[in-house]
Amino acid sequence: MKRIVLFASGSGTNVENIIHYFSDNKQVEIVAVLTNRKEAKVLERCARLKVSALYFNRHAFMETDLISEFLNNLNIDLIVLAGFLWRIPKSLIDQFPDKIINIHPALLPKYGGKGMYGMKVHEAVKENLDPETGITIHYVNEHYDEGTIITQVRTLVNATDTPEDIAQKVHKLEYEHFPKEIEKLLFRG
């Protein structure tokens, strides 16, 4: 049995998609979803989907070993950041080498780094008249969006696309490819 923990900061659409993707897979268990926001909609999704969810604050995450100990006790195979906006502490990265992955809504290294998330990324793509955008799934290191790239998937951006249109195209890629890449990583040789 492969065990996954998901981290999210917002509405949790990717979390729900991943939960649904693995719901009939007897070899994969979504052990818990962790969030850094008390009011995050992902908590409502988890309640509805009957998946354990936990809120933590900055102090617990950055200045104590509580989250690290919690994750250690779960015997997890992979930590998946699905819309999680805080930088992961180096101590946690060191504890789970090559076991923490993230999805970014652009083709890194473009539009990565602190503050580049969600609509801010899509607005930047539009503003710069990029002919394409996409998603990047990558390992997490101690810097925002700089870990080793696992895969990138591209989509065309039309001159008439609004940032909302671009967001829809990117979400479609996320929903289709993120769970499949997670599965590949879990069961690689």
MOSUL-V368747 format. One record per residue. NEAR is the number of other C-alpha atoms within 10 Angstrom. Layout:
near=NEAR
near=NEAR
This chain:
near=11
near=16
near=17
near=22
near=22
near=25
near=26
near=26
near=22
near=21
near=16
near=24
near=18
near=22
near=25
near=17
near=16
near=22
near=19
near=13
near=16
near=16
near=14
near=10
near=10
near=9
near=12
near=18
near=17
near=19
near=17
near=17
near=24
near=20
near=24
near=20
near=18
near=14
near=13
near=16
near=16
near=25
near=25
near=14
near=17
near=19
near=11
near=9
near=13
near=9
near=15
near=14
near=19
near=14
near=16
near=14
near=11
near=11
near=10
near=13
near=17
near=17
near=10
near=11
near=14
near=14
near=16
near=17
near=11
near=10
near=18
near=12
near=9
near=13
near=13
near=18
near=18
near=21
near=21
near=24
near=26
near=24
near=23
near=21
near=19
near=17
near=15
near=18
near=15
near=14
near=12
near=19
near=17
near=12
near=12
near=17
near=12
near=18
near=18
near=21
near=22
near=23
near=24
near=25
near=27
near=28
near=20
near=20
near=11
near=13
near=20
near=17
near=15
near=12
near=12
near=19
near=17
near=14
near=14
near=13
near=22
near=25
near=16
near=16
near=21
near=22
near=11
near=9
near=13
near=13
near=12
near=15
near=26
near=24
near=24
near=24
near=27
near=21
near=21
near=26
near=22
near=15
near=13
near=17
near=25
near=15
near=18
near=13
near=18
near=14
near=14
near=19
near=15
near=15
near=17
near=13
near=20
near=14
near=10
near=8
near=14
near=16
near=19
near=13
near=15
near=25
near=21
near=13
near=19
near=22
near=17
near=14
near=19
near=24
near=17
near=14
near=16
near=23
near=19
near=15
near=13
near=17
near=15
near=11
near=16
near=18
near=10
near=6
near=5
